[in-house]
């Protein structure tokens, strides 16, 4: 199947990246798409869980093992792993292109989900946290957001870490933490110097989820979707005692680490996250409009439908060009914080409206849980909130424009 939204920029991609893109595309069509109906019908997959967890919740062990084997045999398992630790050594542009292909299907493809800041691990931290996460033996969560401090985590953060001899004592609560209950490792930010705060007074700590004093509870606002609940949690730290071996990076540099994680994982990589879904929605809409007839004519012949298809296509082409360009600039060593905010902004806004148009074109069928469109919409609508709201991204971009 050739995508209607085939990349116009493909001719600019190096041959090696095109080969990995084509490999990912074949895996999606031959291995993942045949599983999609079973995946969509599963009552066990919860919103927000990481790929390998959702696979294990939806499929039997044999199916999961087969997909993991494909991932490891092709080397894609280490897509997000640093070359220093056995990764593919691919540039960020390649990762963007490959992830875009896998987001075309609802069924997640298993690979090592390694947060970039975890490469700050040193000494025993490598064996305790980094290596097990790289090998898929452990999962992680990132705890920054707090009650009343979602959009201003640096200025409003109340979770504190106070020195007590050779230890730190952490107290506070984090909110809307994805995967917290299912994770093995917690990365948490805490204020270590209230006067400096985000300018040298916030430190990142890494620890086991079952560390004494950590309590995780499901949020009262959690909802049920497709018989699966939102995997969002409150994480409480009650006199949690840790030592220097639990400090990730340097004391006082934790806020910068958090922004580094957000810039790539929760902003720039929102581009391919949205693009794959948007391309699938357009392909589905084109196919549906040709076969669906009203008043004796295919709806593809109606201008109202044609214009929706064109608007979807325009959004896809613009976002793809933007995302590829920003990734290439990041590979060149440029500071792309504002550009990543732009990708995050339009991925959420344009992604949600593209899926909305696709649902409208499909009519009542668009709301059916037999199709991936409602799931896509929920995920992309969340992209306008999670990782920094669309309004926050506009504020960041405005600061750059106004200097």
N, C-alpha and C positions, 0 to 999 in steps of 0.2 A: 504494500500500500504506500503510495506517495502522498505525503502531506500536502494539502491545499496551501498551507502556509510555509512551503519550503523556503529555506533560508536564502534570501537574496545575497547575503554576505558570505555564502559558503565558499565562493571562489577565493576569498581572502584567507580562509583558514589553511594553515599548513597541512600538508598531506598526512602527517602523523595524527593530527587532531581529527581530520576527516575519517581516518580509519577507525579510531575509537568511537566516533559518533555513529558510524555505520554499524559497528559491532553492537553498541548499545541499542540501536534501532532494531536490529535483528532479534536481540534477546527479548525486547519488549513485544514484538509481533509474534514471535514463535513460542516464548515461554510464559510471559506475563498475561497477555491479552486472553489466552484461552482459560485463564484462572479467574478472570475478573468477575464473572457472574457469581461464582461461588464466594468470592471475597465480599462482594457487595451484599450478598444474602447472609453473611455471617453475623451472628448476634454478639460475638465476642470482641470485635475490634472496637477499641475506644479511641475517640478523637484525641490527638496529641501524643500517642505512643510512638516510639521510634520504630523504624521499619522491621527489624528482626523480631521485635516483641509482637507486633501486629501479625506478622507472618505465622508465628507460633500459635497465636490466638485463633487464626482463621483456618489453618491447614494442618493436615497430619504431618507427623515427623518426617516421613519419607519425602513429601513435597518440599518441605523446608530444607532438608538436607540436600536435595537436588539443586535448589536455587543457590544455596550457599556454596556448593561445589562449583557451580558455573562461575560464581563471583570470584572464588579463589583461583580457579584454573585460568581465568582470563586476566587475572591481576587486578580486576576492578574492585575487589575487596579493599585494596589499599589506596583507592582513589584519593581520599582525603588525608592520607598519611604522608608525613614528611619523608623525603628521599633518605634522610639521615637514618630513619628507622625502618627502611625497607619499602617505602612507598614508590609509586611509579615515577615520581619526579616530574609530573606534568605541570605546566603553568596553570594559573587560575582560569585562564580563558578555556583551556581544555576541560577543566572541571565543570565550568558553566555549561559548555556545549553538551557534555555527557549527561549531566543532571537534567538538563532540559528534555532529553530523550526519555529518561526514566519517569519524568513527571507526566508523560502522555497517558499513562495508565494508572488506575487506582491502586493496583497491586504494588506494594513497595518492593524494591530490589534490595537485597541485603548487602551492606558493605560496612566497613568500620567507620562509625560516626565519631570522629575524633575532633574535639574543639581545638582550634588553633592555639589557644592560650595554654593548653595542657602541655605543650612543648617547653614550657617554662619549668617543668619538673626537673629536679636535680637529685642525684644520689639515690637513696632508697625510694623516693617518690616515683621514679621511673618504673620500678618493679611493682610497686603497690597500686599505682593508678594508671599510668600511661600505657604500659604494655598490656595489661588485661583489657583495657578499653579498645586498643588497637586490634586485639585478637577476638573481640566480640564476647569475651568472657564476663565483662562488666559493662554497665551503662552508667550514665552520669546525668545530673541536672545542674542547672545554673541558677543560683538564687540571688537575685538583685532586687526585684520589685518588692515594695512594702506597702502596707495600708497607708493611703494618703500620700504616697511618695512614688507613684508610678511614672509620672512624666518628669519629675525632678529628683531622681534618685540620689544625686550627689548632695544637693542642698537640703533635702528632707530626710535622709537616711537616719534611722534611730538605732538600728542594730549596732552594738558596740563590742569592741574587743579591748580589754584592759589588761595590761601586764600584771602578773602576779609571780614574782621571782622568775623562773625559767619558763613560765607558762603564760598563755593568754586565756582569759575567761570571756567567752562570747555570750551575750544576752540580746534577745530581740526576736522579731518574727518577720518572715518573708511570705509574700502572698502571690497567688497565681503562678506557682512554680510547676511547670510542666514536668511530668514523669517522676516527680519526687518520690512517690511511694514505690514505684517500680525500679528506681535507680539503686545502684550500689555505691556511687560516689557523689558527694555534694561539693560543689564549688560555691562558696558564699563570700559576699563582700561585707565588711564591717568597718565602722569608723574607729580608727586608732588614734586620731588626732582631731578633735572637734574643731579646733581653730583653722586647720588647713582643709579638712574635708576632701573634696575632689581634687584639690591642688596639692596632694601629697599626704593626705590624712585618712585615706581609705585603703585597707589591705585585703587581699584575696586569700582565703584559706581553702584548703582542700582536705576532705576527711571522709571516712566511711559513713554511710547513711545511718548505721546502727551505733554510731559513737554515743557514749553516755550523755544524756541531756538533750538529744535531738528527738523531737516529737513531731510527727506528721499527721495531719488530719484533712479529711476531705472538706472542701469549702461548702458552706451552706448554700451557696448560689450555684453549685454544680447542677447541670441539667442532663437529661437523658436524651440521646439522639441515636436513632437506629438501634435501640436497645443497648447502646453502649454509653457510658458516662464520660463526661469531660475529664481528662486526666490532669486536673489542675488542683493544687493543694496549698494549704498553709503549712509552713515549716517553722516550728518554734525552737529557739535555742535557749535553754535554761541552764545557766552556769556551765556551759560546755567548756571543758578544760582541754586545751591543745598546746603543743609545744612548737618550737621553731620548725620542726620537720613537717608541720602542717601549713606553713606559710608558702603560698604559691607565688614565685617571683620574689620581689623585694617588698619589704614593709613600706607602706605608704604609696605603692604603685598599683594598688588593686583596682582603682577606678579606671586607670588607663588600660589595664588588661581587660576589664569588662567592656570598654568601648571598642577595643580591638576585636573582641569576640562579636559584638553587635555589628560592627562595620562589615565584617565578612559574612558570618553565619546568618545574621538576622536582618541584614539589609541588602548587600550585594547579591547574595544567593537567593534572595526572594525573586530575583529576575527569572532564573531558570525554573524556579518553583512555580511561578505563575505561567511562564511561557508554554511549558508542556501541556498544562491544563487548557490554556487558551487555544492552542493549536488543535487539541483533540476536540474541543467544543466547536471550533469552526469546521473541521472535517465532518463531524457528526451533523452539523446544521446544513451543510451543503448536500450531503447525502439524503438527509431527511426531506429537505425542501424539494428535491427532485422527485421523490416517490410519493410524498403526501399531496393529495388532491383535494381541492375544495371548489365547488361549483363547476366541476368538470375540467379543471386545469390544475397542473402542479403549482404549488405555492411559490416555486422558484421563479415563475413568470411574473410574479407580482412585485411591483416596485418597492412596496413596504418591506418585503423580505430581502430583496436584493440590496437595499440600502443598509439594512442591519448587517448583512454578510460583509459588505464593504467596510463598514465601521469597525467590525471585528478584525478584519484583515489589516486595516490601517494601524490599529492599536498594537497588533502583534508585530508588524514590521518595525514600528517605531521603538517599541520596548526591546525587541531583539537587537536592533542596531545600537541602542543606548547601552544595553547590558554588556554586549561583546566589547564595545569601545572602552567602557569603564574597567572591565576585567583586564584588557590588554594594557591599559594605562597603569593599573595596579602591578601587573607583571613587570612593567618598565620601572617600577620603584617610585611612582608618583603618589602623592598624598591624595587619596580619593574619598576622603570622609564625606564631603558634601555631595560628590557624585553618587556615592553609595546611598546617601539619604534620598537622592532623586530617584534612583532605581527602586528603592523601597516604597517611596510614595506612589509612583505610577504603577508598580506591580500590584499593589493593593487596589488602587482606584480603578485602573483600566482592567485588571484581572476580573474584579467583581462585576463590572459592567459588561464585559465580554460574555461571562457565563450567564448573566441575567438575560442578555439578548438571545443566547442559545436556548435558554429555557423558554423564553417567549416564542421563539420560532417553533419549538417542539410542542407548544401548547400543553395540554394536560399530561402528555407523555413526558414532557420535560421535568415534571415533578415526581415522576415515578422513581422509586428506589431501585428499579432494575437498571437504570442508567446512572452514570457517575456524576451527572450535572449538579444535583443538589449537594452532593458531598464536596464537589469542587467549589461550589459557591460558598459553602460554609467555611471552608479552609481559606479561600481568598478574601472573604469578608473579614475574617479574623486578621488577615495581613494588614488591614487598615488600623488595627489596634495594637496587636502584639509586637514587641520589639521597638516600641515607640510609635505613637499614633500618627496618622497622616498630618495632623495639625503640628505635631512636634517636628516632623520632617520639614514642613514648610517654614517653621521658625528657624531651623538650622540653615536651610537654603537662603532664607531672607538675610540672615546675619552675614553670610558670605557676599551676597549681592550688595549689601549696604556697608560692608567692611566695618 
